């Protein structure tokens, strides 16, 4: 433990030396920033004067343009008035022409309706004639079909008679052949007895087959004759039905033609009435349009007077705006000069402020000693340990504890860290909190009471090494309950801005 404490003491001495060197460098940076800020403020004062001159010139140009707009608007109103008069004349002429067109349309529509009535009557006559011809054709087809069926029946009966006669002749010939064969067999003596018996048996079977074929043919012819009679009856019935359908179609077509004729006559009357109403509407539109054009002409005169009055009022407002902007520029110049003086004063006071920063850290003797440190406000996100048992929390723009950032409560200390500013951490008191630094710059992170804060890690009393943002962290060693310190080279900007703007 003694060896560790000695090592810690050496590290602390080295850190103290580095911090002193860094503060000297910061003081030089502050002087440079003071010079740069003074130069920028002088340049800003010149730009304010230039802006004032440019705005005054712009206001004069705006006044000239407003006067030009006034003249152009007056000229445009006169031109619009002439256009309205021309539109009024053209609209009156168009309405007269529309009235003539409506009369022509009425005459043409009446003539077209008369022609349509004649064509409907012609279609009715043609349709009636076609239906009569269709009825005659159906009746002729019926007679022809019946005649064809009768002829087919006669031919079938003739085929039946011929087939019966042929079968009878075939039976007679078979019987004759049977007799001849029997006679020949008798002459053939004993050897022919067997052949005779066989032939006789074959002839008997052939005779039976011929008789069967005759019966079948007769039955088939009778069936065909029955089918022909059925087809004839069906065809007669179909023709009668077709004749009735044609008569119905003829009646329906005649009725439809009569209705069409009535509808055409009704359309003719409605169209004539509509044309008369259209003519009246056109005359009314003509009168309304003339009245509207007169009203528009009066409105244009009123708009012309109002626009002239508005342009005169606008010219006065431009003069007022010019005075207000000139006054605002003077006030801006005064504020820039005040900022310049405040910044110069703040830059002059910065070295004395930096001298108040406690650059020392203490090595603990009982693991519960502490030193207080000055903590500046930060302008960007930070990691800080506050509260009991070293709890770690994140915050944005914050102060360290209260007031000027000094640690006032026993058992509570915190550190503000961020992308810019110098942050110094306090050590630990009873009921302590650890500290951690996460900045853009050089930072050291420590742990306390077995709780880790900031970006460093380690076991009890030992802090690790971590990198935060774009800066590089150094390594420090502490015993249990000891917090190291860290610094940020760019934190001075936050301090200076607080001094200037409160």
GIWOMO-V950057 format. One record per backbone hydrogen bond with DSSP energy under -1.0 kcal/mol. CO is the residue of the C=O (numbers start at 0). NH is the residue of the N-H. Records with the same first field share a line. If there is no record, write none. Layout:
CO=NH ; NH
//
This chain:
0=4
1=5
2=6
3=7
4=8
5=9
6=10
7=11
8=12
9=13
10=14
11=15
12=16
13=17
14=18
15=19
16=20
17=21
18=22
19=23
20=24
21=25
22=26
23=27
24=28
25=29
26=30
27=31
28=32
29=33
30=34
31=35
32=36
33=37
34=38
35=39
36=40
37=41
38=42
39=43
40=44
41=45
42=46
43=47
44=48
45=49
46=50
47=51
48=52
49=53
50=54
51=55
52=56
53=57
54=58
55=59
56=60
57=61
58=62
59=63
60=64
61=65
62=66
63=67
64=68
65=69
66=70
67=71
68=72
69=73
70=74
71=75
72=76
73=77
74=78
75=79
76=80
77=81
78=82
79=83
80=84
81=85
82=86
83=87
84=88
85=89
86=90
87=91
88=92
89=93
90=94
91=95
92=96
93=97
94=98
95=99
96=100
97=101
98=102
99=103
100=104
101=105
102=106
103=107
104=108
105=109
106=110
107=111
108=112
109=113
110=114
111=115
112=116
113=117
114=118
115=119
116=120
117=121
118=122
119=123
120=124
121=125
122=126
123=127
124=128
125=129
126=130
127=131
128=132
129=133
130=134
131=135
132=136
133=137
134=138
135=139
136=140
137=141
138=142
139=143
140=144
141=145
142=146
143=147
144=148
145=149
146=150
147=151
148=152
149=153
150=154
151=155
152=156
153=157
154=158
155=159
156=160
157=161
158=162
159=163
160=164
161=165
162=166
163=167
164=168
165=169
166=170
167=171
168=172
169=173
170=174
171=175
172=176
173=177
174=178
175=179
176=180
177=181
178=182
179=183
180=184
181=185
182=186
189=192
191=195
192=196
193=197
194=198
195=199
196=200
197=201
198=202
199=203
200=204
201=205
202=206
203=207
204=208
205=209
206=210
207=211
208=212
209=213
210=214
211=215
212=216
213=217
214=218
215=219
216=220
217=221
218=222
219=223
220=224
221=225
222=226
223=227
224=228
225=229
226=230
227=231
228=232
229=233
230=234
231=235
232=236
233=237
234=238
235=239
236=240
237=241
238=242
239=243
240=244
241=245
242=246
243=247
244=248
245=249
246=250
247=251
248=252
249=253
250=254
251=255
252=256
253=257
254=258
255=259
256=260
257=261
258=262
259=263
260=264
261=265
262=266
263=267
264=268
265=269
266=270
267=271
268=272
269=273
270=274
271=275
272=276
273=277
274=278
275=279
276=280
277=281
278=282
279=283
280=284
281=285
282=286
283=287
284=288
285=289
286=290
287=291
288=292
289=293
290=294
291=295
292=296
293=297
294=298
295=299
296=300
297=301
298=302
299=303
300=304
301=305
302=306
303=307
304=308
305=309
306=310
307=311
308=312
309=313
310=314
311=315
312=316
313=317
314=318
315=319
316=320
317=321
318=322
319=323
320=324
321=325
322=326
323=327
324=328
325=329
326=330
327=331
328=332
329=333
330=334
331=335
332=336
333=337
334=338
335=339
336=340
337=341
338=342
339=343
340=344
341=345
342=346
343=347
344=348
345=349
348=352
349=353
350=354
352=355
353=356
370=426
381=394
383=392
387=390
390=385
392=383
394=381
397=377
401=404
408=411
421=375
431=389
438=440
442=473
447=450
450=447
458=461
467=470
478=481
487=490
489=492
490=494
491=495
492=496
493=497
494=498
495=499
496=500
497=501
//
